[in-house]
């Protein structure tokens, strides 16, 4: 099974982020970010054997009871060079702890599979590149970069630069309550929510 582990915002924040996703994805002709509801990743794509799904859920549910709910703040737009536009999440000790705890749970069960797109990418080097090879995730550990993607990398370079110019000085002020995490099935055609924690 190929999965992602994500955190889900409260309903009010989700509506605000979804509105921005709709606006900016539509503005640049992108559909990739709209394929799934607003979320931020705790661990990007990874693979587990199907028999490990239930024990992973149990470990993640325990993490939720120890670390959630928590508050995060959105203010600044950000841009990855591979044509991703996102809302940056202010990283806190509590958020880093949630990421580290989820990472440790997933490491217990994940296979050695690494997304080929990460292995082929020229955007990462040094220790971050080593983490890709070790964990299969470019934002592991101290490189954790929590964010809400607003427009995916399925846009032209011209459209991307137009959004950068429009948004690099713009600010949003959104407070998010995070009380749930989820496991999402990821493949080329679906982003199916398989499990959501309850607090």
Z-matrix of the N, CA and C atoms (Angstrom, degrees):
N
C 1 1.458
C 2 1.523 1 108.99
N 3 1.330 2 116.29 1 132.62
C 4 1.457 3 121.02 2 174.59
C 5 1.532 4 108.18 3 -102.44
N 6 1.323 5 115.63 4 122.41
C 7 1.454 6 122.40 5 -171.93
C 8 1.516 7 111.10 6 -129.99
N 9 1.330 8 114.95 7 166.19
C 10 1.455 9 123.34 8 163.59
C 11 1.518 10 107.00 9 -129.21
N 12 1.326 11 116.19 10 149.96
C 13 1.459 12 121.83 11 174.40
C 14 1.518 13 107.15 12 -109.47
N 15 1.334 14 116.77 13 121.97
C 16 1.458 15 121.07 14 -172.96
C 17 1.526 16 110.57 15 -129.58
N 18 1.326 17 115.52 16 158.43
C 19 1.462 18 122.66 17 172.31
C 20 1.522 19 108.21 18 -105.74
N 21 1.323 20 115.80 19 143.54
C 22 1.467 21 121.38 20 -175.69
C 23 1.526 22 110.48 21 -113.39
N 24 1.331 23 117.40 22 134.69
C 25 1.471 24 120.72 23 179.52
C 26 1.521 25 111.21 24 -80.61
N 27 1.337 26 115.48 25 164.05
C 28 1.453 27 120.49 26 174.24
C 29 1.531 28 109.70 27 -64.47
N 30 1.329 29 115.75 28 165.95
C 31 1.466 30 120.64 29 -171.66
C 32 1.533 31 112.80 30 -61.38
N 33 1.320 32 117.48 31 -42.56
C 34 1.469 33 119.83 32 -177.63
C 35 1.526 34 110.92 33 -65.06
N 36 1.331 35 116.57 34 -45.60
C 37 1.466 36 119.67 35 178.78
C 38 1.518 37 110.65 36 -66.57
N 39 1.327 38 117.09 37 -37.25
C 40 1.459 39 121.06 38 179.12
C 41 1.528 40 110.66 39 -59.93
N 42 1.328 41 116.86 40 -41.91
C 43 1.463 42 120.54 41 179.12
C 44 1.530 43 111.11 42 -63.59
N 45 1.332 44 117.02 43 -40.97
C 46 1.469 45 120.22 44 179.54
C 47 1.528 46 111.05 45 -65.43
N 48 1.341 47 116.09 46 -45.60
C 49 1.461 48 119.85 47 -179.78
C 50 1.525 49 110.10 48 -65.54
N 51 1.337 50 117.60 49 -41.25
C 52 1.459 51 120.85 50 178.90
C 53 1.526 52 110.93 51 -60.40
N 54 1.319 53 116.96 52 -39.32
C 55 1.460 54 119.96 53 177.65
C 56 1.520 55 112.04 54 -61.56
N 57 1.334 56 116.69 55 -40.73
C 58 1.468 57 120.50 56 177.54
C 59 1.525 58 110.95 57 -69.75
N 60 1.330 59 117.17 58 -38.09
C 61 1.467 60 120.62 59 175.62
C 62 1.529 61 110.25 60 -58.81
N 63 1.326 62 116.14 61 -48.11
C 64 1.460 63 120.31 62 -179.71
C 65 1.529 64 110.74 63 -60.70
N 66 1.332 65 115.92 64 -46.23
C 67 1.464 66 120.38 65 -176.61
C 68 1.525 67 111.78 66 -61.30
N 69 1.335 68 116.80 67 -53.27
C 70 1.457 69 118.88 68 -171.49
C 71 1.528 70 112.64 69 -81.66
N 72 1.326 71 117.68 70 -31.56
C 73 1.460 72 118.65 71 173.98
C 74 1.522 73 110.70 72 -64.21
N 75 1.330 74 115.88 73 -44.20
C 76 1.462 75 119.20 74 179.15
C 77 1.526 76 111.61 75 -65.81
N 78 1.327 77 115.82 76 -36.61
C 79 1.459 78 120.20 77 -178.38
C 80 1.528 79 112.00 78 -62.01
N 81 1.329 80 116.96 79 -34.17
C 82 1.469 81 119.19 80 -177.13
C 83 1.531 82 112.03 81 -107.39
N 84 1.340 83 117.44 82 8.64
C 85 1.458 84 120.25 83 177.73
C 86 1.516 85 113.96 84 71.82
N 87 1.344 86 117.13 85 26.62
C 88 1.459 87 121.91 86 -179.06
C 89 1.527 88 109.86 87 -97.44
N 90 1.319 89 116.84 88 142.38
C 91 1.465 90 120.35 89 176.08
C 92 1.528 91 112.09 90 -122.07
N 93 1.319 92 117.49 91 -11.86
C 94 1.459 93 120.96 92 -171.71
C 95 1.531 94 112.63 93 -60.91
N 96 1.333 95 118.29 94 -45.39
C 97 1.459 96 121.42 95 -178.03
C 98 1.531 97 111.68 96 -67.55
N 99 1.342 98 116.52 97 -24.47
C 100 1.458 99 120.66 98 -176.83
C 101 1.525 100 112.91 99 -81.51
N 102 1.336 101 116.83 100 -0.20
C 103 1.463 102 120.34 101 -176.56
C 104 1.526 103 112.79 102 -73.77
N 105 1.327 104 116.85 103 -11.82
C 106 1.463 105 119.03 104 -178.41
C 107 1.521 106 108.73 105 -148.84
N 108 1.329 107 116.07 106 158.54
C 109 1.452 108 121.42 107 -176.75
C 110 1.537 109 111.24 108 -67.92
N 111 1.343 110 118.18 109 161.94
C 112 1.466 111 120.82 110 -178.60
C 113 1.529 112 111.79 111 -56.44
N 114 1.322 113 115.06 112 134.22
C 115 1.469 114 121.74 113 -177.84
C 116 1.526 115 107.77 114 -165.55
N 117 1.326 116 116.29 115 166.81
C 118 1.454 117 119.38 116 165.31
C 119 1.517 118 108.32 117 -131.84
N 120 1.310 119 115.23 118 145.99
C 121 1.463 120 120.71 119 -173.15
C 122 1.521 121 111.52 120 -78.75
N 123 1.333 122 115.10 121 139.69
C 124 1.460 123 121.94 122 166.34
C 125 1.521 124 109.44 123 -96.55
N 126 1.320 125 115.79 124 -30.65
C 127 1.462 126 123.02 125 170.78
C 128 1.523 127 105.98 126 -152.35
N 129 1.332 128 116.33 127 127.95
C 130 1.462 129 121.20 128 177.72
C 131 1.509 130 110.52 129 -66.07
N 132 1.293 131 118.41 130 -153.31
C 133 1.458 132 122.27 131 -172.68
C 134 1.526 133 112.28 132 -64.77
N 135 1.333 134 114.94 133 133.18
C 136 1.464 135 122.02 134 173.93
C 137 1.522 136 107.87 135 -146.31
N 138 1.313 137 115.88 136 169.40
C 139 1.470 138 121.12 137 -177.48
C 140 1.521 139 109.67 138 -125.02
N 141 1.344 140 116.30 139 137.77
C 142 1.458 141 121.86 140 171.32
C 143 1.525 142 108.57 141 -132.65
N 144 1.305 143 116.21 142 159.45
C 145 1.459 144 120.65 143 170.47
C 146 1.524 145 108.40 144 -74.50
N 147 1.321 146 117.37 145 147.18
C 148 1.463 147 120.87 146 -173.32
C 149 1.522 148 113.00 147 -59.77
N 150 1.338 149 118.05 148 -31.05
C 151 1.461 150 119.71 149 -179.76
C 152 1.526 151 112.95 150 -69.91
N 153 1.340 152 116.96 151 -12.37
C 154 1.459 153 119.96 152 179.26
C 155 1.526 154 112.89 153 -94.29
N 156 1.328 155 116.68 154 0.03
C 157 1.456 156 119.52 155 -177.44
C 158 1.530 157 111.78 156 -64.11
N 159 1.324 158 117.51 157 -48.52
C 160 1.473 159 120.56 158 -178.71
C 161 1.522 160 112.82 159 -63.97
N 162 1.345 161 119.42 160 -46.71
C 163 1.465 162 117.31 161 177.66
C 164 1.528 163 113.35 162 -63.70
N 165 1.338 164 117.40 163 -33.09
C 166 1.460 165 119.15 164 176.67
C 167 1.520 166 110.25 165 -65.54
N 168 1.320 167 117.62 166 -43.46
C 169 1.461 168 120.88 167 177.32
C 170 1.527 169 110.86 168 -56.53
N 171 1.335 170 116.73 169 -43.73
C 172 1.459 171 120.61 170 -178.53
C 173 1.527 172 111.37 171 -62.92
N 174 1.339 173 116.87 172 -41.53
C 175 1.463 174 120.08 173 179.43
C 176 1.533 175 110.45 174 -66.89
N 177 1.320 176 116.58 175 -40.62
C 178 1.461 177 119.44 176 179.27
C 179 1.530 178 111.53 177 -67.48
N 180 1.333 179 117.01 178 -37.01
C 181 1.469 180 120.25 179 177.48
C 182 1.527 181 110.44 180 -62.25
N 183 1.318 182 116.47 181 -37.76
C 184 1.465 183 120.48 182 177.12
C 185 1.530 184 110.91 183 -65.43
N 186 1.317 185 116.80 184 -39.32
C 187 1.468 186 121.29 185 177.82
C 188 1.523 187 110.47 186 -62.94
N 189 1.336 188 116.59 187 -41.85
C 190 1.465 189 120.88 188 179.16
C 191 1.525 190 110.24 189 -58.56
N 192 1.323 191 117.13 190 -44.02
C 193 1.466 192 119.76 191 -177.97
C 194 1.521 193 111.76 192 -66.44
N 195 1.344 194 117.18 193 -25.61
C 196 1.467 195 121.43 194 -179.16
C 197 1.528 196 113.50 195 -88.91
N 198 1.320 197 118.06 196 -24.60
C 199 1.476 198 119.76 197 -169.41
C 200 1.529 199 114.99 198 -122.15
N 201 1.316 200 118.84 199 -19.56
C 202 1.457 201 120.68 200 -176.46
C 203 1.520 202 110.62 201 -111.60
N 204 1.336 203 117.58 202 156.40
C 205 1.466 204 127.14 203 3.49
C 206 1.526 205 112.32 204 -79.52
N 207 1.332 206 114.76 205 161.42
C 208 1.459 207 120.92 206 172.61
C 209 1.520 208 109.06 207 -141.66
N 210 1.317 209 114.76 208 161.27
C 211 1.459 210 121.54 209 -179.06
C 212 1.521 211 109.36 210 -107.83
N 213 1.332 212 116.61 211 137.79
C 214 1.454 213 121.35 212 172.64
C 215 1.527 214 108.11 213 -130.36
N 216 1.323 215 115.44 214 158.07
C 217 1.460 216 121.62 215 -176.31
C 218 1.522 217 110.27 216 -121.40
N 219 1.328 218 115.49 217 136.14
C 220 1.463 219 122.25 218 175.57
C 221 1.518 220 108.21 219 -111.48
N 222 1.311 221 117.42 220 129.78
C 223 1.455 222 120.78 221 176.99
C 224 1.523 223 112.66 222 -138.76
N 225 1.316 224 116.78 223 -42.17
C 226 1.459 225 121.22 224 -166.06
C 227 1.525 226 110.99 225 -109.91
N 228 1.320 227 116.27 226 141.31
C 229 1.459 228 120.65 227 170.68
C 230 1.522 229 108.84 228 -81.28
N 231 1.320 230 115.71 229 149.58
C 232 1.455 231 120.94 230 177.81
C 233 1.516 232 110.14 231 -135.51
N 234 1.323 233 115.68 232 166.06
C 235 1.461 234 121.20 233 -173.24
C 236 1.523 235 109.05 234 -145.66
N 237 1.323 236 116.12 235 122.64
C 238 1.460 237 119.88 236 172.41
C 239 1.525 238 108.03 237 -92.88
N 240 1.329 239 117.92 238 146.11
C 241 1.471 240 119.98 239 -174.66
C 242 1.522 241 113.89 240 -65.78
N 243 1.328 242 117.09 241 -14.27
C 244 1.474 243 118.84 242 176.86
C 245 1.535 244 110.83 243 -89.22
N 246 1.348 245 115.01 244 31.27
C 247 1.464 246 124.78 245 171.64
C 248 1.534 247 112.33 246 65.67
N 249 1.327 248 115.51 247 50.93
C 250 1.463 249 122.85 248 172.11
C 251 1.524 250 108.15 249 -116.32
N 252 1.334 251 115.88 250 130.59
C 253 1.459 252 122.45 251 174.39
C 254 1.524 253 107.12 252 -110.16
N 255 1.342 254 116.08 253 131.22
C 256 1.461 255 118.39 254 -174.80
C 257 1.523 256 111.32 255 -145.13
N 258 1.326 257 114.94 256 165.35
C 259 1.455 258 122.28 257 168.90
C 260 1.520 259 107.26 258 -98.17
N 261 1.311 260 115.95 259 121.12
C 262 1.456 261 121.47 260 -178.01
C 263 1.527 262 110.02 261 -74.58
N 264 1.330 263 115.63 262 142.08
C 265 1.462 264 121.61 263 176.17
C 266 1.523 265 107.66 264 -104.89
N 267 1.319 266 115.88 265 127.47
C 268 1.459 267 119.90 266 177.31
C 269 1.529 268 109.04 267 -63.45
N 270 1.324 269 116.05 268 119.75
C 271 1.461 270 120.40 269 -175.20
C 272 1.530 271 110.08 270 -80.45
N 273 1.323 272 115.74 271 129.58
C 274 1.459 273 122.65 272 179.42
C 275 1.527 274 108.83 273 -119.77
N 276 1.318 275 115.89 274 167.63
C 277 1.465 276 120.40 275 176.33
C 278 1.529 277 110.61 276 -60.16
N 279 1.342 278 116.54 277 -39.96
C 280 1.466 279 120.50 278 -179.58
C 281 1.523 280 111.30 279 -64.45
N 282 1.333 281 116.53 280 -38.90
C 283 1.459 282 120.63 281 179.78
C 284 1.528 283 110.68 282 -70.10
N 285 1.320 284 116.51 283 -40.86
C 286 1.466 285 119.85 284 176.97
C 287 1.527 286 110.41 285 -63.25
N 288 1.330 287 117.17 286 -38.39
C 289 1.470 288 120.97 287 177.71
C 290 1.524 289 110.77 288 -62.90
N 291 1.336 290 116.93 289 -42.14
C 292 1.463 291 120.37 290 178.29
C 293 1.526 292 110.23 291 -61.53
N 294 1.330 293 117.01 292 -46.01
C 295 1.467 294 120.89 293 178.14
C 296 1.520 295 111.21 294 -59.83
N 297 1.319 296 117.04 295 -47.72
C 298 1.470 297 121.03 296 -177.88
C 299 1.530 298 110.93 297 -63.06
N 300 1.319 299 116.85 298 -41.58
C 301 1.469 300 120.55 299 179.56
C 302 1.527 301 111.22 300 -64.64
N 303 1.338 302 116.22 301 -44.31
C 304 1.467 303 119.63 302 177.81
C 305 1.524 304 110.73 303 -63.96
N 306 1.320 305 116.63 304 -40.69
C 307 1.455 306 121.16 305 179.27
C 308 1.522 307 111.33 306 -60.47
N 309 1.330 308 116.19 307 -45.14
C 310 1.463 309 120.04 308 -179.51
C 311 1.528 310 111.34 309 -64.13
N 312 1.328 311 116.79 310 -36.80
C 313 1.469 312 120.00 311 177.83
C 314 1.525 313 110.49 312 -66.11
N 315 1.323 314 116.62 313 -44.36
C 316 1.465 315 120.95 314 -178.10
C 317 1.522 316 110.98 315 -67.81
N 318 1.330 317 117.25 316 -38.62
C 319 1.465 318 120.44 317 179.46
C 320 1.521 319 112.15 318 -58.12
N 321 1.309 320 116.56 319 -29.36
C 322 1.466 321 121.22 320 -179.64
C 323 1.532 322 111.61 321 -64.98
N 324 1.338 323 116.39 322 -27.97
C 325 1.467 324 119.89 323 -171.38
C 326 1.527 325 114.76 324 -119.62
N 327 1.319 326 119.48 325 -17.33
C 328 1.456 327 120.55 326 -172.49
C 329 1.526 328 111.58 327 -68.62
N 330 1.334 329 114.95 328 151.64
C 331 1.462 330 120.48 329 171.38
C 332 1.534 331 108.03 330 -81.30
N 333 1.308 332 116.79 331 -178.29
C 334 1.465 333 120.80 332 179.63
C 335 1.528 334 112.90 333 -85.82
N 336 1.344 335 117.69 334 4.24
C 337 1.458 336 121.50 335 179.95
C 338 1.529 337 111.22 336 -59.11
N 339 1.335 338 115.61 337 137.22
C 340 1.457 339 123.06 338 176.38
C 341 1.532 340 107.55 339 -129.02
N 342 1.336 341 118.26 340 132.46
C 343 1.470 342 119.31 341 178.71
C 344 1.529 343 111.48 342 -56.51
N 345 1.314 344 116.07 343 130.01
C 346 1.458 345 120.70 344 -177.45
C 347 1.526 346 111.88 345 -61.98
N 348 1.326 347 116.13 346 -32.34
C 349 1.468 348 119.14 347 179.98
C 350 1.532 349 111.43 348 -61.40
N 351 1.332 350 116.74 349 -34.12
C 352 1.465 351 119.60 350 177.18
C 353 1.518 352 111.32 351 -72.31
N 354 1.335 353 116.26 352 -41.22
C 355 1.461 354 119.58 353 178.96
C 356 1.523 355 111.40 354 -63.39
N 357 1.336 356 116.27 355 -33.07
C 358 1.461 357 121.14 356 -177.83
C 359 1.521 358 113.38 357 -84.83
N 360 1.341 359 117.44 358 -12.76
C 361 1.459 360 120.56 359 -172.76
C 362 1.526 361 112.13 360 -71.26
N 363 1.316 362 115.44 361 141.20
C 364 1.467 363 121.70 362 175.67
C 365 1.524 364 111.53 363 -97.21
N 366 1.328 365 118.18 364 6.94
C 367 1.462 366 121.98 365 -174.92
C 368 1.525 367 113.72 366 -85.45
N 369 1.337 368 117.78 367 -7.94
C 370 1.457 369 120.40 368 -173.59
C 371 1.523 370 109.99 369 -127.63
N 372 1.325 371 115.49 370 143.46
C 373 1.460 372 119.60 371 -179.48
C 374 1.526 373 109.50 372 -147.70
N 375 1.336 374 116.16 373 176.15
C 376 1.455 375 121.81 374 175.10
C 377 1.507 376 113.16 375 58.77
N 378 1.328 377 115.84 376 -136.45
C 379 1.464 378 121.01 377 -176.42
C 380 1.522 379 111.86 378 -64.45
N 381 1.341 380 116.85 379 -34.63
C 382 1.466 381 119.34 380 178.79
C 383 1.521 382 110.35 381 -63.93
N 384 1.319 383 116.76 382 -37.73
C 385 1.469 384 120.63 383 175.75
C 386 1.530 385 110.48 384 -64.44
N 387 1.322 386 116.94 385 -40.30
C 388 1.464 387 120.82 386 177.37
C 389 1.523 388 110.74 387 -62.02
N 390 1.335 389 116.12 388 -38.58
C 391 1.461 390 119.50 389 178.59
C 392 1.527 391 111.24 390 -65.21
N 393 1.324 392 117.03 391 -36.75
C 394 1.463 393 119.48 392 176.46
C 395 1.525 394 109.71 393 -59.95
N 396 1.313 395 116.16 394 -45.93
C 397 1.465 396 119.96 395 -179.72
C 398 1.525 397 111.91 396 -68.16
N 399 1.345 398 117.00 397 -33.19
C 400 1.459 399 121.13 398 -178.11
C 401 1.522 400 112.80 399 -81.48
N 402 1.332 401 115.93 400 -45.43
C 403 1.462 402 120.88 401 -172.87
C 404 1.525 403 113.59 402 -108.63
N 405 1.334 404 117.87 403 -18.89
C 406 1.453 405 119.62 404 -175.43
C 407 1.517 406 112.79 405 76.37
N 408 1.350 407 116.71 406 21.30
C 409 1.468 408 120.57 407 -177.69
C 410 1.518 409 108.89 408 -144.50
N 411 1.309 410 116.65 409 126.49
C 412 1.463 411 121.11 410 -175.64
C 413 1.520 412 113.24 411 -75.74
N 414 1.342 413 117.42 412 -17.91
C 415 1.455 414 120.57 413 -176.65
C 416 1.528 415 111.92 414 -111.85
N 417 1.315 416 117.25 415 35.80
C 418 1.465 417 121.76 416 -179.39
C 419 1.522 418 110.81 417 -80.63
N 420 1.345 419 114.37 418 152.89
C 421 1.456 420 120.85 419 172.55
C 422 1.511 421 113.70 420 58.10
N 423 1.342 422 116.06 421 -129.09
C 424 1.462 423 120.47 422 -176.88
C 425 1.522 424 112.93 423 -69.58
N 426 1.348 425 116.76 424 -11.24
C 427 1.462 426 120.60 425 177.11
C 428 1.533 427 111.94 426 -90.46
N 429 1.330 428 116.59 427 4.89
C 430 1.455 429 119.80 428 -178.73
C 431 1.527 430 109.74 429 -55.36
N 432 1.327 431 116.03 430 130.01
C 433 1.463 432 122.34 431 -174.41
C 434 1.529 433 108.88 432 -134.97
N 435 1.332 434 117.64 433 76.62
C 436 1.466 435 119.78 434 -175.91
C 437 1.519 436 111.72 435 -67.53
N 438 1.334 437 115.65 436 137.43
C 439 1.466 438 119.80 437 -177.39
C 440 1.524 439 109.64 438 -164.69
N 441 1.324 440 115.20 439 157.57
C 442 1.461 441 122.55 440 171.06
C 443 1.527 442 107.57 441 -102.18
N 444 1.320 443 117.57 442 114.62
C 445 1.460 444 120.80 443 177.79
C 446 1.528 445 109.76 444 -70.52
N 447 1.335 446 115.78 445 131.09
C 448 1.464 447 121.57 446 179.53
C 449 1.517 448 112.54 447 -104.20
N 450 1.318 449 116.57 448 -33.14
C 451 1.465 450 121.48 449 178.49
C 452 1.519 451 107.80 450 -145.84
N 453 1.335 452 115.36 451 132.54
C 454 1.454 453 120.81 452 -174.03
C 455 1.510 454 112.80 453 -81.44
N 456 1.329 455 115.70 454 -173.81
C 457 1.474 456 119.91 455 -175.69
C 458 1.530 457 112.81 456 -87.88
N 459 1.334 458 116.91 457 15.36
C 460 1.461 459 121.38 458 178.60
C 461 1.525 460 110.60 459 -95.76
N 462 1.331 461 116.31 460 49.78
C 463 1.456 462 121.43 461 177.39
C 464 1.519 463 108.17 462 -133.59
N 465 1.304 464 115.98 463 163.45
C 466 1.461 465 119.66 464 178.69
C 467 1.529 466 109.88 465 -74.65
N 468 1.313 467 115.68 466 160.36
C 469 1.461 468 120.33 467 176.48
C 470 1.529 469 110.97 468 -62.49
N 471 1.327 470 117.10 469 -35.58
C 472 1.469 471 120.60 470 178.58
C 473 1.526 472 111.43 471 -65.15
N 474 1.335 473 116.64 472 -43.84
C 475 1.464 474 120.10 473 178.02
C 476 1.526 475 110.84 474 -65.15
N 477 1.327 476 116.51 475 -38.90
C 478 1.459 477 120.59 476 177.87
C 479 1.527 478 110.56 477 -61.51
N 480 1.310 479 117.62 478 -48.58
C 481 1.463 480 121.32 479 -178.97
C 482 1.531 481 111.14 480 -63.93
N 483 1.332 482 117.07 481 -34.77
C 484 1.466 483 119.99 482 177.58
C 485 1.530 484 110.64 483 -63.59
N 486 1.354 485 117.46 484 -40.13
C 487 1.460 486 120.51 485 177.49
C 488 1.524 487 111.12 486 -69.55
N 489 1.318 488 117.26 487 -39.39
C 490 1.472 489 119.95 488 176.56
C 491 1.525 490 109.50 489 -57.79
N 492 1.314 491 117.34 490 -48.74
C 493 1.466 492 121.24 491 -179.14
C 494 1.529 493 111.47 492 -62.18
N 495 1.305 494 116.37 493 -36.04
C 496 1.465 495 120.51 494 -178.14
C 497 1.526 496 112.71 495 -74.43
N 498 1.348 497 116.66 496 -35.91
C 499 1.464 498 120.18 497 -167.29
C 500 1.521 499 115.39 498 -108.12
N 501 1.341 500 118.46 499 -11.40
C 502 1.469 501 118.23 500 -171.04
C 503 1.529 502 112.78 501 -64.84
N 504 1.323 503 119.06 502 -24.59
C 505 1.465 504 121.10 503 177.19
C 506 1.530 505 112.74 504 -104.07
N 507 1.320 506 117.04 505 -3.47
C 508 1.470 507 121.37 506 -177.02
C 509 1.527 508 109.93 507 -81.10
N 510 1.316 509 117.45 508 148.69
C 511 1.460 510 122.38 509 178.06
C 512 1.533 511 110.03 510 -127.04
N 513 1.319 512 114.75 511 145.05
C 514 1.460 513 122.39 512 170.73
C 515 1.527 514 106.30 513 -119.91
N 516 1.310 515 116.88 514 152.32
C 517 1.466 516 120.42 515 177.73
C 518 1.525 517 107.51 516 -127.92
N 519 1.322 518 115.18 517 94.96
C 520 1.457 519 121.63 518 -177.08
C 521 1.525 520 108.05 519 -126.88
N 522 1.321 521 116.32 520 122.78
C 523 1.458 522 121.43 521 173.76
C 524 1.523 523 108.43 522 -95.99
N 525 1.311 524 115.76 523 132.19
C 526 1.461 525 121.59 524 -174.29
C 527 1.519 526 109.34 525 -120.32
N 528 1.321 527 115.87 526 130.10
C 529 1.461 528 120.67 527 170.77
C 530 1.523 529 107.43 528 -97.93
N 531 1.313 530 116.67 529 122.88
C 532 1.464 531 122.02 530 179.56
C 533 1.519 532 108.04 531 -105.92
N 534 1.321 533 117.22 532 116.86
C 535 1.464 534 120.78 533 -178.61
C 536 1.517 535 112.33 534 -128.23
N 537 1.339 536 117.82 535 -3.69
C 538 1.463 537 120.78 536 -177.09
C 539 1.518 538 110.28 537 -136.43
N 540 1.317 539 115.71 538 147.15
C 541 1.449 540 120.81 539 165.96
C 542 1.520 541 107.67 540 -123.55
N 543 1.319 542 115.73 541 162.18
C 544 1.456 543 119.90 542 -173.77
C 545 1.519 544 110.00 543 -145.22
N 546 1.326 545 114.99 544 157.80
C 547 1.456 546 122.65 545 170.23
C 548 1.521 547 107.60 546 -109.62
N 549 1.311 548 115.37 547 129.44
C 550 1.458 549 122.38 548 -175.71
C 551 1.518 550 108.43 549 -118.43
N 552 1.330 551 116.76 550 132.11
C 553 1.468 552 121.23 551 174.02
C 554 1.516 553 108.16 552 -78.90
N 555 1.330 554 116.62 553 125.69
C 556 1.459 555 121.10 554 -175.70
C 557 1.514 556 110.41 555 -119.77
N 558 1.306 557 116.16 556 122.91
C 559 1.461 558 120.97 557 168.74
C 560 1.518 559 107.62 558 -148.12
N 561 1.304 560 116.80 559 -167.59
C 562 1.460 561 119.41 560 -173.54
C 563 1.525 562 113.33 561 -70.08
N 564 1.330 563 118.29 562 -15.08
C 565 1.458 564 118.23 563 -174.19
C 566 1.525 565 114.85 564 -126.01
N 567 1.333 566 118.24 565 -12.22
C 568 1.463 567 118.68 566 -176.28
C 569 1.518 568 111.88 567 -135.71
N 570 1.309 569 114.53 568 154.88
C 571 1.463 570 123.30 569 168.77
C 572 1.521 571 106.09 570 -131.45
N 573 1.317 572 117.13 571 71.46
C 574 1.456 573 122.40 572 -171.23
C 575 1.516 574 110.45 573 -87.32
N 576 1.325 575 116.17 574 126.12
C 577 1.452 576 121.70 575 176.42
C 578 1.530 577 108.48 576 -74.57
N 579 1.337 578 117.27 577 112.50
C 580 1.454 579 121.62 578 -176.06
C 581 1.522 580 113.24 579 -94.82
N 582 1.321 581 116.36 580 -29.12
C 583 1.473 582 120.77 581 -177.44
C 584 1.497 583 109.40 582 -157.33
N 585 1.332 584 115.55 583 137.90
C 586 1.460 585 121.65 584 175.02
C 587 1.513 586 108.62 585 -131.92
N 588 1.324 587 116.69 586 130.90
C 589 1.460 588 120.64 587 178.07
C 590 1.514 589 109.58 588 -71.51
N 591 1.298 590 116.08 589 156.93
C 592 1.472 591 122.20 590 174.59
C 593 1.510 592 107.63 591 -123.49
N 594 1.337 593 116.75 592 138.37
C 595 1.455 594 119.64 593 177.98
C 596 1.520 595 109.51 594 -115.04
